[in-house]
Amino acid sequence: MPLRLLLISDTHVPTRARILPAQVWTAVENADVVFHAGDWVTADLLDEFERRSRRLVAVFGNNDGPDLRRRLTENVAVTLHGMNFAMVHETGPAKVREERCDEAFPDADVLVFGHSHIPWDTTSARGLRLLNPGSPTDRRRQPVCTYMTAVVDAGQLLNVELVEVRKD
């Protein structure tokens, strides 16, 4: 049975947004697995994601304090339907990112990351898929706030989609 994935990062609640939009919570509740690539800012938001997610895979980001760092790791790896996923908050500059990540995550098929708030979807020379969902609350220099959805089934990542967050 295919798994519906939600990829999200850089929520920054309550510093960039007071709350997450209802659209985001609906996406969390509809996903089989939620990946959050860090910069939560408060443990209360992590608690809420844990309550609303069927399965949560999460790391801390550079804006996350000791309370979140005690509960989360800097990077994580999970296998879903025959695909190896890795996640980290920050991958460094865009220049030669694919090569750096190939070396840093040699066993991963997919790497989810955040930090820049810039959506990213590329594939490295060895076939590592790199995905940054942007931010659902702080678009920075992007035209809109975003997250990603995807499906994993029988060793394949399917239907990767960048989703625009509508203003409530």
C-alpha positions, 0 to 999 in steps of 0.5 A: 500500500502506498504511503502519503508523505508530507515534507515540511521545514522551517515552520518557525512558530511563533517567531515567523508566524503565530500559528500554522495555517489550517491547510498545513494541519490538514496536510499533516493529518492526511499524511501517513508519514510527516518529515519535518526538517527542523527550525520548529522554534518551540517544543509546543509545536513539536508536541502538536505535530506528534499529536496530529501525525500518524508517524513523525520523522523529525530533526532539529534546526539551527533555530531550535534550542536545548529543549528541542535538541534533547528530543530530536537529532541533527539527522535521521534515516528511515526506510519506507517501502524499500527506499532509504530516506535521510533528513538534515536541516542544513546542507550548506551552499547550493554550489556542489550540494549534490556532490556533498550530499552524495558523500555525506549520505551514501546510503540514502535514496532521498535526502530531505532538508531545509534551512534556506526556505528555498524549494529544491528538487534535484537528483545527484549523479549517483541518483540521490533525490534532494528535496527542500520543501521551503517554508509554510510560514516564511517565504523570504525571497520566494513568491509563496510559502510552500511544503511538499507532498509525495508518495512512496510505493514499492521502492519508488518516490512518486508524485512529488509536488510543491504545494503553495500555502494559501493565506487563511 
